[in-house]
């Protein structure tokens, strides 16, 4: 039996559906690669933004912590 559509659920896979030669939708592989590339780029951008935000928060809290220590030393000093 020759497949012309992607089987149900296979659209969500991290790898393209392994159609036999001459089967499957036209330009399926190229479209899959383009869409998967977009998904990976979006995930990468989200991870980078999250890491940058975490680094900024860590730096901010370290500055607050060091500021409190300086105040304590001044008061106790």
The 8 nearest C-alpha neighbors of each residue, nearest first, counted from 0:
[[1, 2, 3, 22, 19, 23, 18, 4],
 [0, 2, 22, 3, 23, 19, 21, 18],
 [3, 1, 23, 22, 4, 0, 5, 18],
 [2, 4, 23, 24, 22, 1, 5, 25],
 [5, 3, 23, 24, 2, 6, 22, 7],
 [4, 6, 9, 7, 10, 23, 3, 16],
 [7, 5, 9, 4, 8, 10, 16, 2],
 [8, 6, 9, 5, 10, 4, 11, 12],
 [7, 9, 10, 11, 6, 12, 5, 16],
 [8, 10, 11, 12, 7, 6, 16, 5],
 [9, 11, 8, 12, 5, 7, 6, 16],
 [12, 10, 9, 8, 13, 14, 7, 15],
 [11, 13, 9, 14, 10, 15, 8, 16],
 [12, 14, 11, 15, 35, 10, 9, 16],
 [13, 15, 12, 16, 17, 11, 31, 35],
 [16, 14, 17, 31, 12, 13, 28, 9],
 [15, 17, 18, 9, 14, 5, 12, 10],
 [18, 16, 15, 19, 14, 23, 20, 28],
 [19, 17, 22, 16, 23, 20, 2, 21],
 [18, 20, 22, 21, 17, 23, 2, 1],
 [19, 21, 22, 18, 23, 17, 1, 2],
 [22, 20, 19, 23, 18, 1, 2, 24],
 [23, 21, 19, 20, 2, 18, 3, 1],
 [22, 24, 3, 2, 4, 18, 25, 5],
 [23, 25, 27, 3, 4, 26, 22, 5],
 [24, 26, 27, 23, 28, 22, 3, 29],
 [27, 25, 29, 28, 30, 24, 31, 23],
 [28, 26, 30, 24, 25, 29, 31, 23],
 [27, 29, 31, 30, 26, 32, 15, 25],
 [30, 28, 32, 26, 31, 27, 33, 34],
 [31, 29, 33, 27, 32, 28, 34, 26],
 [30, 32, 28, 34, 29, 33, 35, 27],
 [33, 31, 35, 29, 30, 34, 36, 28],
 [34, 32, 36, 30, 31, 35, 29, 37],
 [35, 33, 37, 31, 36, 32, 30, 38],
 [34, 36, 38, 32, 37, 33, 31, 39],
 [37, 35, 33, 39, 34, 38, 32, 40],
 [36, 38, 34, 40, 35, 39, 41, 33],
 [39, 37, 35, 41, 36, 40, 42, 34],
 [38, 40, 42, 36, 41, 37, 43, 35],
 [41, 39, 43, 37, 42, 38, 44, 36],
 [40, 42, 38, 44, 39, 43, 37, 45],
 [43, 41, 39, 45, 40, 44, 46, 38],
 [42, 44, 40, 46, 45, 41, 39, 47],
 [43, 45, 47, 41, 46, 42, 40, 48],
 [44, 46, 42, 48, 43, 47, 49, 41],
 [45, 47, 43, 49, 44, 48, 50, 42],
 [48, 46, 50, 44, 49, 45, 51, 43],
 [47, 49, 51, 45, 50, 46, 44, 52],
 [50, 48, 52, 46, 47, 51, 53, 45],
 [49, 51, 53, 47, 52, 48, 46, 54],
 [52, 50, 54, 48, 49, 53, 47, 55],
 [51, 53, 55, 49, 50, 54, 48, 56],
 [52, 54, 50, 56, 55, 51, 57, 49],
 [55, 53, 57, 51, 52, 56, 50, 58],
 [54, 56, 52, 58, 53, 57, 59, 51],
 [57, 55, 59, 53, 58, 54, 60, 52],
 [56, 58, 54, 60, 59, 55, 53, 61],
 [57, 59, 61, 55, 56, 60, 54, 62],
 [60, 58, 56, 62, 57, 61, 55, 63],
 [61, 59, 63, 57, 62, 58, 64, 56],
 [60, 62, 64, 58, 63, 59, 65, 57],
 [63, 61, 59, 65, 60, 64, 66, 58],
 [64, 62, 60, 66, 61, 65, 67, 59],
 [63, 65, 61, 67, 62, 66, 60, 68],
 [64, 66, 68, 62, 67, 63, 61, 69],
 [67, 65, 63, 69, 64, 68, 62, 70],
 [68, 66, 70, 64, 69, 65, 71, 63],
 [67, 69, 71, 65, 70, 66, 72, 64],
 [68, 70, 72, 66, 67, 71, 73, 65],
 [69, 71, 67, 73, 68, 72, 74, 66],
 [72, 70, 68, 74, 73, 69, 75, 67],
 [71, 73, 75, 69, 76, 70, 74, 68],
 [72, 74, 76, 70, 71, 75, 69, 68],
 [75, 73, 71, 72, 76, 70, 69, 68],
 [76, 74, 72, 73, 71, 70, 69, 68],
 [75, 73, 72, 74, 71, 70, 69, 68]]
